[in-house]
Every structure is written in structure tokens, then in C-alpha cells.
Amino acid sequence: MLTAMTGAVESGLIYALMALGVYLSFRILDFPDLTVDGSFVTGAAVAATLIVNGANPFVATCLALFVGFAAGCMTGLLHTAGKVNPLLSGILMMIALYSINLRIMGRSNVPLLNQKTVFTTIQEWGTKIGLDSAAAKTWGILLSMTLLALLFKWFTDWFLQTEIGLAIRATGDNPRMIRSLSANTNLLIVLGLGLSNAMVAFSGALVAQYGAFADVGMGIGMIIIGLASVIIGEAVFGTKTIARATLAVIGGAIIYRIVVSLALRVQFLETGDVKLITACIVILALVVPQMVRQQKEKKRKEEKRRNRAQVMAVAATGKGEADVAVKRDL
Amino acid sequence: MLQLKGIYKVFHEGTPDEKIALQNIHLTLRKGDFVTVIGSNGAGKSTLMNLISGVLFPDEGTIWIDGQDVTMMPEYVRSRYIGRVFQDPMAGTAPNMTIEENLAMAYTRNQKRTLRRGVTKKRRDDFREVLSTLHLGLENRLQAKVGLLSGGERQALSLLMATFTEPAILLLDEHTAALDPARAELITNLTKEIVERYRLTTLMVTHNMQQAIDLGNRLIMMDKGQIIFEVDENEKKSLTVEKLLAEFQRIRGEQLVSDRAVLS
């Protein structure tokens, strides 16, 4: 149970980088970017292929970041220069990336077993300072991924407070206004989507090394996982400020992983059901808060009506206060 | 300062819906001019504004700002020189960002935006100072999201954001039309105050004849895509709504009952 939990937290932290990317496109730019399903795999494919060919895993992971940036920019260009609808430009890039990912890997699956990855290197460092192999792995990954997630969170917070960052936020909030304040919204959309997909690809590169394989199908439904993390996080932690919201996204990613790993412990659910579970979580996260709000509102109105009725009854009976008291006692 | 020469604009050219929005517009604003524009619906006032701000481009003619030909300059480049306030109070501000963040975006309109912090301590002090000129107490709510403000407050903020960097041209597109009378008066007074303070070259579209007469030093009347009547500085001082309507009827030579209803 405990190992399952640490595993969930570990992968939650890695997927949190992807979720931050989704937050950037979905929430900040208000752009439903489906490129994520493709660029996540692109990151994994680039890193895995480079590592198999003997590249330094850190360099490979960083390169994945740049390739993801390029993919995001392409989607942005499709939408801004090509005037293609946002959803469609994302889907087009996602499909195109599927073939590109196959080309990068040369086959549909690249195993990374017995390869030197970011995580095996961290584990080595851990054993060097005297930890046993298992502890070095668990603590090494937990610590380094926490730091990395916080680094990305800090970067996002900082970036969104800069002059360019403010303009990107305004592009998602009120494009007409920021154009009238001399901002090139097309450029900002391209930049924002580039950054978003850079984070997604970086996360993909790390996930590939964490799971010791890159697979062409590993990105299916990734956007929904990202969205689930964002929505859960926002619901649990709130969105008052940017710093709060980004923290919420990381928290949401971890909670999501924990929920999935708990769900998979139920007897009748299989590994293949993960996507269904994800979809259900997102649906619940979207629908339940609304229903709760409606229910609350209904209750509030009923309460009000009841109070009014009582007041009216008292007023109508006039001196019959005693009657009311008697009725209440009954 | 602002010069328009021989402007033509046709929508849906070559189709049954063809509509000549503007024809042969010549207009020159000297530095510090405050010109009010009146005219019925479809007269071409908004098209004129959109051509000047670069949302649309003319089919013929040239537009100069400060001696620079900006006819084909894209909107986001041109808006360095042009401050704009829209009719919709929601259009001029970003609702999910704070007051100070909105001001920071306006503050950087005529500079290159960089990776410097948008809201610095020094800027915050500046913002507090300019906000206090609105007399709405917004200077104490710098960190409030703009979406929480009322329509009047948002429009006042939009006006401030459009003007406090002292743009070469200020365009006001019926910016009081969506507000209740009290708020509209507040914004009208603020407009007067701000335009005088910064001596801004201003073009203001309005449906309200009295407002058009009260504000500014010049007035133009548009109809069917043309400027049909211009009032200069001296004539404007003695202008009344009745005189304007009479002039309009004399020029068009027709009883325009519907226009009277729209304009007054």
C-alpha cells in the first residue's frame, strides 16, 4: 500500500509538469490545445531515442523540451497564421505528431531497461552518499521531482507576472483589449502554446524514463489527465492568485494519481480501465460542483420561503402567539 | 496630427449586400483638437474609428498620424499611438486580472514588453497616484480583480488606461452609451478632465447630441458614409441641438423623423 502511494506521488509530481503545461494553454490562454496528446509522446520519443543512442539523459530530456516548444509553436501558427479553429489545429498537430513520433523512434516502442536514465543517475548519487539502493531510488526520485515541480511552478509564477506574461494572460482574458494596448496577440498565442507544450514534452521525457519505455500510444488521453489535474486542483486548493493556482495544479496531479491507484486496487477494475476512470473523474469534477451549488441555492431559497411563511403566519394570527408556541411544541 | 485623405471603404463588394460604408472622407485633426462625431446608425462612424485604429483597412485613401503614413500598419503596432475606449464597459479591461495588472499592461503600451516584472513597487505608486484622479477610491483596491468592479468603474478604468500614457490620438467610441445617466455623466466629466489635463487629440463618437455639443472644440456630422456638416471652433460655441437638427434637415432636404428620434 505504502509503495503504491509513493509511486502515485512520484508519478503525480512528474505528470504535474504536464498539467502545468495544460494549465497554461487551457486556463491562461483559454485555448483547448489537444496537441498535448502528441507532444507528450514526442518528448518521450526524443528522450528515449537519444538515450538509446548513448546521449546523456539530462541533455536528452532538455532537448525534448525544445522539440515540444516547436510542436506547440506549430499549433499556434496553424491557429493564428492559418486561421484554423483552435480545437482543430490541436487535433491536426496531434495526428501529424503521431507519424512524426513513429519516425523519431523508428518503431512503436523503445524500451529503456538497463539504460542510463535521469532516474538511474539520481539513484547512483543516492547510493554514493550511503543510502541503500531502494531508498536511494524512492527518496532520490521524490526529492528531485519535488524540486523540479517547484522549479517549474516558480518559473510559471514568475513568467506570468512579467510584462510579456501579463500580455499572455490578457490574450486569454480579453484579446480585443490587449490588442488595443499594442500587443501582438498572434505572437503571444504562439509563444504561450510553445511554452505549454515544452512543459508537456519535458514531462513526457521524464515519464518515459520513469517507466523505462517510450510508446507511440502513451499520449492517448493525456489532455484529459492534464485537465483532470487542473480541475481537481482548482476545486481543492482554489485559484485566488497565480501562485495558488499553479500549486493547485501540482496538487491536483498528485491527487489524481492517488485516486487512480486507489481505484485500480478495486477487484473488478483492470489496468485498461484507467482512461475510463479518468473520464469519470473529469466528469465528476465538472458536474458535482455545479450540482452542489444548485442544491445549496435551492436549500437557501426553501429556507427563505419557510422563514417568510412563518413570519406571515405569526402576523396573521396577530395576538395568537401562544397558538404558535403550542403548535411548535406539538 | 491625424489626417485622413480620400478614404473609401466598401463592405461585401460585388455582392448584392454591397454597402458603401465610407466615401471620400477628408478629415484633419490638429494637435489638441477634440472633435465630436454624430450621425445616425449606419452613417459610418464606427467604420471610421475602426479604420483609424487599424481594425479595418481602407480600400482607398491614406491615414497619417504625426506625419507618418499608417494606412496599412497593423492594429497592434498602431495602438502604440492610439488610445481607445469602447462602448462596452467590459471590452476595455481584463476581468480576471487585478487593477494594477491591467494598468501595467496599459503602461507598457508604447514600449517593448520584456521579462521585467509587470507591477513593480515604483509603478504601483504611480498607479495609485493616477487612480486617485478618478475619485472612485480605486487606488485602495489595486489588487482587486477588475471583474468585481461595476460597469461605471470599469469604464473609468478603461478611460484611464487609454489615456495615462498620453497617446497621440484618443478614440472614444460611444463610451458612455452603455451606462446609466449618472454613470454616463461621471465618465463624461472624467473624459473632459483627462483630455484637458493631457491635451489629447481626441475623436469621440456619440449618439447624444447634447454631449456632442458640450464636449470638444469641433464637431462633425456624418450620414451615409460622408461627412455632411462640420462645425469649427467659433461656431461650436453658439451651437444648440435645434440648430444642429435644422442644419441636418437643410442639407438632407428631407423630413427625417426617425433620425430625430435616434439622435435626440
Boltz contact constraints between the chains, C-beta under 6 A:
constraints:
  - contact:
      token1: [A, 161]
      token2: [B, 117]
      max_distance: 6.0
  - contact:
      token1: [A, 161]
      token2: [B, 118]
      max_distance: 6.0
  - contact:
      token1: [A, 162]
      token2: [B, 115]
      max_distance: 6.0
  - contact:
      token1: [A, 162]
      token2: [B, 118]
      max_distance: 6.0
  - contact:
      token1: [A, 163]
      token2: [B, 108]
      max_distance: 6.0
  - contact:
      token1: [A, 163]
      token2: [B, 113]
      max_distance: 6.0
  - contact:
      token1: [A, 163]
      token2: [B, 114]
      max_distance: 6.0
  - contact:
      token1: [A, 163]
      token2: [B, 116]
      max_distance: 6.0
  - contact:
      token1: [A, 163]
      token2: [B, 118]
      max_distance: 6.0
  - contact:
      token1: [A, 164]
      token2: [B, 113]
      max_distance: 6.0
  - contact:
      token1: [A, 166]
      token2: [B, 101]
      max_distance: 6.0
  - contact:
      token1: [A, 166]
      token2: [B, 104]
      max_distance: 6.0
  - contact:
      token1: [A, 166]
      token2: [B, 105]
      max_distance: 6.0
  - contact:
      token1: [A, 166]
      token2: [B, 118]
      max_distance: 6.0
  - contact:
      token1: [A, 167]
      token2: [B, 113]
      max_distance: 6.0
  - contact:
      token1: [A, 170]
      token2: [B, 94]
      max_distance: 6.0
  - contact:
      token1: [A, 170]
      token2: [B, 105]
      max_distance: 6.0
  - contact:
      token1: [A, 173]
      token2: [B, 94]
      max_distance: 6.0
  - contact:
      token1: [A, 173]
      token2: [B, 96]
      max_distance: 6.0
  - contact:
      token1: [A, 174]
      token2: [B, 94]
      max_distance: 6.0
  - contact:
      token1: [A, 176]
      token2: [B, 91]
      max_distance: 6.0
  - contact:
      token1: [A, 177]
      token2: [B, 92]
      max_distance: 6.0
  - contact:
      token1: [A, 177]
      token2: [B, 94]
      max_distance: 6.0
  - contact:
      token1: [A, 179]
      token2: [B, 75]
      max_distance: 6.0
  - contact:
      token1: [A, 179]
      token2: [B, 76]
      max_distance: 6.0
  - contact:
      token1: [A, 180]
      token2: [B, 79]
      max_distance: 6.0
  - contact:
      token1: [A, 180]
      token2: [B, 84]
      max_distance: 6.0
  - contact:
      token1: [A, 181]
      token2: [B, 105]
      max_distance: 6.0
  - contact:
      token1: [A, 181]
      token2: [B, 106]
      max_distance: 6.0
  - contact:
      token1: [A, 181]
      token2: [B, 109]
      max_distance: 6.0
  - contact:
      token1: [A, 182]
      token2: [B, 76]
      max_distance: 6.0
  - contact:
      token1: [A, 182]
      token2: [B, 79]
      max_distance: 6.0
  - contact:
      token1: [A, 182]
      token2: [B, 80]
      max_distance: 6.0
  - contact:
      token1: [A, 182]
      token2: [B, 109]
      max_distance: 6.0
  - contact:
      token1: [A, 183]
      token2: [B, 76]
      max_distance: 6.0
  - contact:
      token1: [A, 184]
      token2: [B, 76]
      max_distance: 6.0
